[in-house]
């Protein structure tokens, strides 16, 4: 064990983890003191007892959020002041990046190097970027005749509930919390039960940044209890959700059964990654194809989990992908040299292994991996797994696995590639590699996906929207467009002849 790894293990042993909810500006236990265990997927040890919030806790959080909103505790502040406090929160996230990255790694199993190099810098940047937007986004005056003045103004919705997944706990929360706060709303964050601890710590930093009581609340708990209570609550104005398509559909039903609250969904994906024979750099494309599915243990909604390779280069290209994948061995997530960590929990690991077994039973050829590894650690690890899948109707091709499993297929022509890529219930991301500029334009337009990458994969920036089509949902995170999700447009028509 190298010195850096020893240091991270020592920091982990000394870390004090809080598991309480944060409601109306204070940490508190759930009603009745109910809790659930946070288990580290690194080694199976208990990290903390976490408040299992239910209906009573959600009611209290919504009441606090509504009271703060109506009092103007946040929305009524001058834009410059809201901007300064949100910037302060961004700065505090940066100052505590090591602690927050460690919590993320312990709680959901991702490599500490990824949490430090990507998750935390992007999280801090998201809050800082939306803070800057607060006094940069202007309302409108309509082009009326001389007898009237018509204004179009954005108004915050009120109480926004953000329900976020466990694969990027802080970053996915930032994509929703930051624009919702920037727009002037009160926010209730419901983290996934598998990864609640960093959200709970974030609440303390929000308090230190000067976010008023009731404006930002954290209610950890089980989805069937806390999540459902938020979805059905008549005084929640908006649900912003990232997670499975099945759960997204439930939130749509909850909206119809309650108050027709806005529901913004970013759901599952089974994204196609297409490589043509004229790919400008096969070696780079193979590395990117491996990273597109095996980064973050494959627990990525936009993972390039379906790989389509043109006939003439199929075997050559797949050998290159397998070589890169074989080097991505799961290791100790607290070792800065580790590139692939643990699955989030035992249930997720068992589910992925069952999909691998079923794929072999269906007749798919296992090219690489397929096994649990590091079982002696007590944690939950699966090696990179690659299948050659001759059948488009294979579950490996059709279903989101959310693990390190790549399904590869051949194609002959452009039309076949597009037909295979679009033959999915999902439409989140898609990638293609070609040196032909015309082909890149043609296929980008034909691909049914919210995000298309050409000669790269999963690249992006806070300035561009993120979201999908079909059963991948219809919400858009990131960019100035995200502000529209958390605002109403009001038209005010003034007769100025009176």
C-alpha angles and dihedrals in degrees: 000000000000124000095257091053091047089051093053092048090049091050090049092052091051096044116116110212123200119209103183129115120250114224130163094353099312140085113246143166122254117265108280091014094269116168143171130209124259105215121194112232088207094076108346095254124144113256103181147327108259126205110256099214120201140171096308092051093046090050090053093047093048091048091051092046092049093047092051091047096049091046091054091236089150110004090048094056117103109267090243090058095048088048092052093050094047089048088052090054089052090051092049090051088054093047091051096040095121093051094045093046090051091051091050092050095047094045102045106014104243118147113272090229091060093047090051098041100041120005100051099039091048092047093052091045091052093056092044092049095051090044088059090049093059095083097026102063113084132198124232143250113211120229098251130157123271094272097065144042116210120188128190111204134179116231126187115251096228117234117029123187116204114199110188138184133244102242097078101010102176098032096049088048091051092052088061107026096048098055092038090055092041089056090054102256131138111242136211113194118203109189122200112271089237092060113024102131102082092049090052090051090047089060091062091052090049089054090050089050091058100255101159122245113277094019094093121028133170121207112180117192146111118310094236090056115026095024094048092045090056092045093053098037111121093212098053108099099193141015117205108191138182118182143075123352091237092057091044089057089052091055089052089054092047089055092053092046093051130026104327090255116184112267120198114189132196102176141165131327143200098184123196120226112196125197120189126201090249092059105150095224118018094183093054092043091052092051091048091047090055093047091045090066106023101045113105087014090290090294093131127115092217095044112147090238096155113061118191115189126183115249099247095059101027101110095037092049096044091052089054092049091049092051092054092044093051089060092055095080117168111251144162105314090213091060107093088216093061114107098180126041140182132308111256096255143343093267092057091046093050091048093053092046089051090053090050091051092047091050091056090048089053090057102258113149114243106222098172141005123341100163142103112248137188090032089151089067091066089237134111115257134158125187121233108282129201127187131188101219116195093180123070090201093060114123087233087065099036106041132065106243099178093209141088096293123125122194112200129193139173128241134183109199142025092253092052092049092052093045091052094043094050094043093097140094087232132073111177109118138358134181135197135185120207140133090216110098093195091053091049091055095043096049095041088060094046098048112098098222139111092227127038125183124195119203090348137053135226093357115149150129139224088258095068128066123255122205146092149239135236112020092345085081136242107257121115121213125190129028127059088291089074090068089067090066091063100043140069120219112230124196116207116188116194124190101216095186091078 
